[in-house]
Amino acid sequence: MVHSMTGYGRAERRSERIHLIVEMRSVNHRFNEISLRLPRELGALEDAVRRTIQSRVRRGRVDVFITMKSDTVPAALQVNWELARQYAEAARRMSEMLGRQEEVSAYQIMGMPDVIHVNEEQMDPEMYRIPLMEAVEEAGDMLVSMRKIEGQALYEDIFLRLKYMSQLVENIKELAPRVTESYRERIRARIVEYIQELVPLDEARLLNEVALFAERADISEEITRLASHFSQFTQIMEEGEPVGRKLDFLVQECHREINTIGSKANYLEISQKVVILKAELEKVKEQVQNIE
């Protein structure tokens, strides 16, 4: 069954200290491209996250956003006591030299450069591997589920269009014998109009000309190949692996056959059906562009 390349997945995990949120959005793309944004504290787990997503998504661009909210920020306050003492001594001496009786408070000294330094506790990413990977797997499964539902809708739409196009091809097949007969009548009328019964009509030459035209205008092979392509299209969509590229190639082959039919069969009713076929095939192409 085909899968769409469009989908969305989201999952959360909470603990006493952190709140993890994983979001994924996927769109169509020729290859498998994963854009991953996660907090630097969890950078060591990037490869594991990427492998988990790649095991679920074979084709398409996936944007992954991982955010981490911390309820508490473990930190350690460090004071450079020697530097603080030097600041205080410098302030005292400066007051004496300037003849000003001003005292510098401890609070002011704390604001001096490099006196206070806050060391945040270094997080060990391995502490959060399990909840993170659980959230990634859950969001990935949701993404795949949505892609599967979208894929079913694409399958049904394409299937109906293929059925309609197959009927049009059958109609063209029924009309094909009329092409030669129509040409024979047209050329006979033109010859008669030109010679105006001044000389006898050479039926042998007329039949030879019609036979040459019939050979050039024969579309039986194109009709057979096109019907085969439509049948193969359905079979490929039933495969259990990414088939988007195969279907894209098949659309190109169908387009080539339809163009050949249109150029060979110089007949109004067939030309009208060829126009409809091209319009339907273009819609199928648009749908195929979003299949994994």
C-alpha positions as CSV (number, residue, x, y, z in Angstrom):
1,M,0.0,0.0,0.0
2,V,1.3,3.4,-0.9
3,H,2.3,6.0,1.7
4,S,2.1,9.7,1.3
5,M,5.1,11.9,2.1
6,T,3.0,14.4,4.0
7,G,2.4,13.9,7.7
8,Y,2.7,15.2,11.2
9,G,3.6,13.6,14.5
10,R,4.0,14.8,18.1
11,A,4.8,13.3,21.5
12,E,5.8,14.5,25.0
13,R,7.6,13.0,28.0
14,R,7.7,14.5,31.5
15,S,9.9,13.8,34.5
16,E,10.5,15.6,37.8
17,R,13.2,17.8,36.1
18,I,12.4,18.1,32.4
19,H,9.6,18.3,29.9
20,L,10.5,16.9,26.4
21,I,8.4,17.7,23.3
22,V,9.1,16.1,19.9
23,E,7.4,17.3,16.7
24,M,7.8,16.0,13.2
25,R,6.6,17.4,9.9
26,S,7.2,15.7,6.5
27,V,6.7,16.9,3.0
28,N,7.5,15.4,-0.5
29,H,11.1,15.3,-1.5
30,R,13.1,13.3,-4.1
31,F,15.3,11.7,-1.4
32,N,15.2,10.9,2.3
33,E,16.3,14.2,4.0
34,I,16.0,14.7,7.8
35,S,16.4,18.2,9.3
36,L,16.9,17.8,13.1
37,R,16.9,20.6,15.7
38,L,17.5,19.7,19.3
39,P,18.9,21.3,22.4
40,R,22.7,21.3,22.6
41,E,22.5,19.4,25.8
42,L,21.0,16.4,23.9
43,G,23.4,16.7,20.9
44,A,25.1,13.4,21.8
45,L,21.8,11.6,21.0
46,E,21.4,13.1,17.6
47,D,22.5,10.0,15.7
48,A,20.2,7.7,17.6
49,V,17.3,10.1,16.9
50,R,18.1,10.2,13.2
51,R,18.4,6.4,12.9
52,T,15.0,5.9,14.6
53,I,13.3,8.3,12.1
54,Q,15.1,6.7,9.1
55,S,13.8,3.3,10.1
56,R,10.3,4.6,9.7
57,V,10.6,7.0,6.8
58,R,12.3,6.0,3.5
59,R,11.6,9.0,1.4
60,G,10.6,12.7,1.9
61,R,11.9,15.6,3.9
62,V,11.2,15.4,7.6
63,D,11.7,18.4,9.9
64,V,12.2,17.4,13.5
65,F,11.9,19.8,16.4
66,I,12.9,18.7,19.9
67,T,12.5,21.1,22.8
68,M,13.4,20.6,26.4
69,K,11.9,22.6,29.2
70,S,13.6,22.3,32.7
71,D,11.5,22.9,35.8
72,T,14.7,23.5,37.9
73,V,18.1,24.7,36.7
74,P,20.8,23.0,38.9
75,A,23.6,25.5,39.3
76,A,26.6,26.3,41.5
77,L,27.6,29.8,42.5
78,Q,31.3,30.4,42.6
79,V,32.9,33.5,44.2
80,N,36.3,34.8,43.4
81,W,37.1,35.9,46.9
82,E,40.6,37.2,46.1
83,L,39.4,39.3,43.3
84,A,36.5,40.6,45.5
85,R,39.1,41.6,48.2
86,Q,41.2,43.4,45.6
87,Y,38.1,45.3,44.4
88,A,37.2,46.3,48.0
89,E,40.8,47.4,48.7
90,A,41.0,49.4,45.5
91,A,37.8,51.2,46.3
92,R,39.0,52.0,49.8
93,R,42.2,53.4,48.6
94,M,40.5,55.4,45.9
95,S,38.2,57.0,48.5
96,E,41.2,58.0,50.6
97,M,43.1,59.5,47.7
98,L,40.1,61.5,46.5
99,G,39.2,62.6,50.0
100,R,35.7,61.1,49.8
101,Q,34.1,59.1,52.5
102,E,32.3,56.6,50.4
103,E,31.8,52.9,51.2
104,V,31.4,50.3,48.6
105,S,28.8,47.7,49.5
106,A,29.2,43.9,49.1
107,Y,26.3,44.0,46.6
108,Q,28.3,46.5,44.4
109,I,31.4,44.3,44.6
110,M,29.3,41.3,43.5
111,G,28.5,43.2,40.3
112,M,32.1,43.7,39.4
113,P,33.5,41.7,36.5
114,D,34.5,38.1,37.2
115,V,33.6,38.2,40.9
116,I,30.6,36.0,40.6
117,H,30.4,33.0,38.2
118,V,27.5,30.7,37.9
119,N,28.3,27.1,36.9
120,E,25.3,25.3,35.6
121,E,25.4,21.6,36.3
122,Q,26.5,19.7,33.2
123,M,23.6,17.4,32.1
124,D,24.4,13.9,31.2
125,P,22.4,13.2,28.0
126,E,22.3,9.5,28.8
127,M,20.0,10.3,31.7
128,Y,17.3,11.4,29.1
129,R,18.0,8.8,26.4
130,I,15.0,6.6,27.3
131,P,12.3,9.3,27.6
132,L,13.7,11.1,24.5
133,M,13.7,7.9,22.3
134,E,10.3,6.9,23.5
135,A,9.0,10.3,22.5
136,V,10.8,10.1,19.1
137,E,9.3,6.7,18.4
138,E,5.8,7.8,19.4
139,A,6.0,10.9,17.2
140,G,7.5,8.8,14.4
141,D,4.7,6.3,14.6
142,M,2.1,9.0,14.5
143,L,3.8,10.5,11.5
144,V,3.8,7.2,9.7
145,S,0.2,6.6,10.6
146,M,-0.9,9.9,9.0
147,R,1.3,9.2,5.9
148,K,-0.5,5.9,5.6
149,I,-4.0,7.5,5.8
150,E,-3.0,10.1,3.3
151,G,-1.5,7.4,1.1
152,Q,-4.8,5.5,1.1
153,A,-6.6,8.6,-0.1
154,L,-4.0,9.0,-2.9
155,Y,-4.4,5.3,-3.9
156,E,-8.1,5.6,-4.2
157,D,-7.9,8.8,-6.2
158,I,-5.3,7.4,-8.6
159,F,-7.2,4.1,-8.9
160,L,-10.4,5.8,-10.0
161,R,-8.5,8.0,-12.5
162,L,-6.7,4.9,-14.0
163,K,-10.1,3.2,-14.4
164,Y,-11.5,6.2,-16.2
165,M,-8.4,6.4,-18.4
166,S,-8.6,2.7,-19.2
167,Q,-12.1,3.2,-20.4
168,L,-11.0,6.1,-22.6
169,V,-8.3,3.9,-24.1
170,E,-10.9,1.3,-24.9
171,N,-13.0,3.9,-26.6
172,I,-10.0,5.0,-28.7
173,K,-9.4,1.3,-29.6
174,E,-12.9,1.1,-30.9
175,L,-12.5,4.3,-32.9
176,A,-9.2,3.4,-34.4
177,P,-10.5,1.5,-37.5
178,R,-12.5,4.6,-38.5
179,V,-9.2,6.6,-38.9
180,T,-8.3,4.8,-42.1
181,E,-11.8,4.8,-43.5
182,S,-12.1,8.5,-42.8
183,Y,-8.8,9.2,-44.5
184,R,-9.9,7.1,-47.6
185,E,-13.1,9.1,-47.9
186,R,-11.4,12.4,-47.6
187,I,-8.7,11.7,-50.1
188,R,-11.3,10.2,-52.6
189,A,-13.4,13.4,-52.3
190,R,-10.4,15.6,-52.9
191,I,-9.2,13.6,-55.9
192,V,-12.7,13.6,-57.4
193,E,-13.0,17.3,-56.8
194,Y,-9.6,18.0,-58.5
195,I,-10.0,15.9,-61.6
196,Q,-13.8,16.6,-61.9
197,E,-14.3,13.3,-63.7
198,L,-12.0,14.4,-66.5
199,V,-10.1,11.2,-66.1
200,P,-11.0,7.9,-64.4
201,L,-10.1,7.5,-60.7
202,D,-7.2,5.1,-60.2
203,E,-8.6,2.9,-57.4
204,A,-5.3,0.9,-57.1
205,R,-3.3,4.0,-56.4
206,L,-5.9,5.2,-54.0
207,L,-5.8,1.9,-52.1
208,N,-2.1,2.0,-52.0
209,E,-2.1,5.5,-50.6
210,V,-4.7,4.5,-48.0
211,A,-2.6,1.5,-47.0
212,L,0.5,3.6,-46.5
213,F,-1.5,6.0,-44.3
214,A,-3.0,3.1,-42.3
215,E,0.5,1.9,-41.6
216,R,1.6,5.3,-40.4
217,A,-1.5,5.9,-38.4
218,D,-1.6,2.5,-36.7
219,I,-1.9,3.0,-32.9
220,S,-2.5,-0.6,-31.9
221,E,0.9,-0.9,-30.3
222,E,0.5,2.3,-28.3
223,I,-2.9,1.2,-27.1
224,T,-1.5,-2.1,-26.0
225,R,1.4,-0.6,-24.1
226,L,-0.8,2.1,-22.5
227,A,-3.2,-0.6,-21.2
228,S,-0.2,-2.5,-19.9
229,H,1.1,0.6,-18.1
230,F,-2.2,1.2,-16.4
231,S,-2.3,-2.5,-15.2
232,Q,1.3,-2.2,-14.0
233,F,0.5,1.0,-12.2
234,T,-2.1,-0.7,-10.0
235,Q,0.3,-3.7,-9.3
236,I,3.1,-1.3,-8.2
237,M,0.8,0.5,-5.8
238,E,0.1,-2.8,-4.1
239,E,3.7,-3.3,-3.3
240,G,4.8,-3.0,0.3
241,E,7.8,-0.7,-0.3
242,P,8.3,2.9,-1.4
243,V,7.1,3.1,-5.0
244,G,7.0,6.8,-5.7
245,R,9.9,6.8,-8.1
246,K,8.6,3.8,-10.0
247,L,5.3,5.4,-10.5
248,D,6.9,8.6,-11.5
249,F,8.8,6.8,-14.3
250,L,5.6,5.0,-15.3
251,V,3.7,8.3,-15.6
252,Q,6.4,9.5,-18.1
253,E,6.0,6.3,-20.2
254,C,2.2,6.8,-20.2
255,H,2.6,10.4,-21.3
256,R,4.8,9.3,-24.2
257,E,2.3,6.8,-25.5
258,I,-0.6,9.2,-25.2
259,N,1.4,11.8,-27.2
260,T,2.2,9.3,-29.9
261,I,-1.5,8.3,-30.2
262,G,-2.5,11.9,-30.5
263,S,0.1,12.6,-33.3
264,K,-0.6,9.4,-35.2
265,A,-4.4,9.3,-35.1
266,N,-5.5,12.3,-37.1
267,Y,-9.2,11.9,-36.1
268,L,-11.3,14.4,-34.2
269,E,-13.0,12.0,-31.7
270,I,-9.7,10.4,-30.9
271,S,-8.0,13.8,-30.5
272,Q,-10.7,14.9,-28.0
273,K,-10.2,11.8,-25.9
274,V,-6.4,12.3,-26.0
275,V,-6.9,15.7,-24.5
276,I,-8.9,14.2,-21.7
277,L,-6.3,11.5,-21.2
278,K,-3.6,14.1,-20.9
279,A,-5.6,16.1,-18.3
280,E,-6.2,13.0,-16.2
281,L,-2.6,11.9,-16.4
282,E,-1.5,15.3,-15.3
283,K,-3.6,14.9,-12.2
284,V,-2.2,11.5,-11.6
285,K,1.3,12.9,-11.9
286,E,0.5,15.5,-9.2
287,Q,-0.6,12.8,-6.9
288,V,2.4,10.6,-7.6
289,Q,4.7,13.4,-6.6
290,N,3.5,13.0,-3.0
291,I,3.9,9.2,-2.8
292,E,6.8,7.8,-0.8
